[in-house]
Amino acid sequence: MLLNLKEVTVHYGTAVALKNISLEVAKGSVTSVIGANGSGKSTILKAISGLVPLTFGEIWFSEKKISGMAPHDIVKFGIAHVPEGRRVFPYMTVLSNLKLGSYLRENRHEVERDLDEIFTKFPILKERRYQNAGTLSGGEQQILAICRGLMTKPKLILMDEPSLGLAPLIIRELANVIGDIHKKGISVLLVEQNAELFTEISDHAYVLEVGKIVLKGDLKELLANDLVRKAFLGI
């Protein structure tokens, strides 16, 4: 197993954000975490990235315990985090945003090769590489944020609500992008509320409710559950 959360509990002050969360991501898989707003989905990703401390539990990645490690060490170990709201640096160029993703890498030849690959795959980023990232559309900024994550050369990429605020046509393009990442052998842990996106690319999911996992399993089986469809997906 690539990623393993063992009974993870997180508090924000005295409030419990996550309670006894156990979650696994297999190597080469796309796994989704679904649930209503405020259920703790983003906190799971922040805990994995070392952005919030654990009250209890452990997080293991590639058979190494990473809970308690500094965020930059977790990135170097092979986990990239694409946060909610894209969080590109708006007053830096597209190229600078991408290069920032590679700041921990030492082989500059490989970095340039990966940049070329991104510019080939996404010519709009090449065309606008000297523009400030804040001038891009929402969809273009999301692609830039994902590509910045890929520039860390991750084994696992965490994505937090990548479809938020995007038009349906762009969401379908985004699904293709995530599918291509999966085909390259990079595992994906996706936090998402848009059913169209995660049903197209995921095969396994966890359902979160008020900081607890209430259901888990094959995505098709979960989507057949009326509770999931109505309470968590609004279907």
Secondary structure as UniProt FT lines:
FT   STRAND          3..12
FT   TURN            13..14
FT   STRAND          15..25
FT   TURN            27..28
FT   STRAND          30..35
FT   TURN            37..38
FT   HELIX           41..48
FT   TURN            49..50
FT   STRAND          56..61
FT   TURN            62..63
FT   STRAND          64..65
FT   TURN            67..68
FT   HELIX           71..77
FT   STRAND          79..82
FT   TURN            84..85
FT   TURN            90..91
FT   HELIX           94..100
FT   TURN            101..104
FT   HELIX           108..121
FT   HELIX           123..127
FT   TURN            128..130
FT   HELIX           133..135
FT   HELIX           138..150
FT   TURN            151..152
FT   STRAND          156..160
FT   TURN            162..165
FT   HELIX           168..183
FT   TURN            184..185
FT   STRAND          187..191
FT   HELIX           195..201
FT   STRAND          204..209
FT   TURN            210..211
FT   STRAND          212..218
FT   HELIX           219..223
FT   HELIX           226..227
FT   HELIX           228..232
//
